[in-house]
Amino acid sequence: HTITASFAHYSFTVTATAGEGGDVSPAGTTNVEYGENLTVSIVPDDCFAITSVMIDGEEIEYQTDSYTFYNVVENHTMDVAFEPIEYAISSVVYLDGEEVLTDLFSAFCGEMAEVELPLFECFHMDSLRVNGEWLEPVEMYIIENVRMDYMVEAFISDDVFYIESFVQNYGTISPSDTMVFCTSDVPVTIIPDDCYHIDSVFIDGAYVGADTSYWLGNITADHTI
């Protein structure tokens, strides 16, 4: 009689799959001999992040971009899910150091985002700060390619206008060369010296008569008297 016996290692399978937004390597079904190890790399696509790793149908905690099956003595499955990365974009408008307007929204990684900084009537923007960096003021800050969280801060101030007065001798004008806030009302008084009368008055280059008083109402620009 002749008796012949052949032997082979037990082998098992590890089946790894990835959802939309990334890959695993090796992907699909890999044969692993009894007791050996297999490391599966997890590679998210650009602007995607790992959201869950399922081993044999149970979600595990993960901290790295790979998972190792140690001492394989049975079949295993691995399922990895991904999701797009979102970033928070905050905007704040300050008036005299006080917050007067805030907004918060999110944008997906790689997208363009527009941050509108609305101005109020009679106010102007002095400065703009984005993530701690001072930039030229703009009413619409555009982020071409969102890759982080953003904090956009606008600092605004009241509009102030200048009233400039000229007298060709022998009289006075009140007020004389003064700054006023936007929408202010300013009464103008013209006082001729003794033995003189008003010959003519021009406001912003236009002849308005020869009266002793005028009213500049709802001021939204500089004026010359």
NORUR-V256985 format. One record per backbone hydrogen bond with DSSP energy under -0.5 kcal/mol. NH is the residue of the N-H (numbers start at 0). CO is the residue of the C=O. Records with the same first field share a line. If there is no record, write none. Layout:
NH: CO, CO
//
This chain:
3: 1
11: 31
13: 29
14: 75
15: 13, 27
16: 77
18: 79
21: 18
22: 42
24: 40
27: 15
29: 13
31: 11
33: 9
34: 71
35: 32
37: 68
39: 37, 66
40: 24, 38
41: 64
42: 22, 40
43: 41
44: 20
47: 44
48: 82
50: 80
51: 80
52: 59
53: 78
54: 52, 57
55: 53, 76
57: 54
59: 52
66: 39
68: 37
69: 67
71: 35
75: 12
77: 14
78: 53
79: 16
80: 51
82: 48
84: 46
86: 106
88: 104
89: 87, 149
90: 102
91: 151
92: 100
93: 153
94: 97
95: 155
97: 94
99: 92
100: 92
102: 90
104: 88
106: 86
108: 84
109: 145
110: 107
112: 142
114: 112, 140
115: 113
116: 138
117: 115
122: 119
123: 156
125: 123, 154
126: 154
127: 134
128: 152
129: 132
130: 128, 150
132: 129
134: 127
140: 114
141: 139
142: 112, 140
143: 141
145: 110
149: 87
151: 89
152: 128, 150
153: 91
154: 126
155: 93, 153
156: 123
158: 121
160: 179
162: 177
163: 161, 222
168: 166
171: 190
173: 188
176: 174
177: 162
179: 160
181: 158
182: 218
183: 180
185: 215
187: 213
188: 173
189: 211
190: 171, 188
191: 189
192: 169
195: 192
200: 208
202: 205
203: 201, 223
205: 202
207: 200
208: 200
213: 187
215: 185, 213
216: 214
218: 183
222: 161
224: 163
//
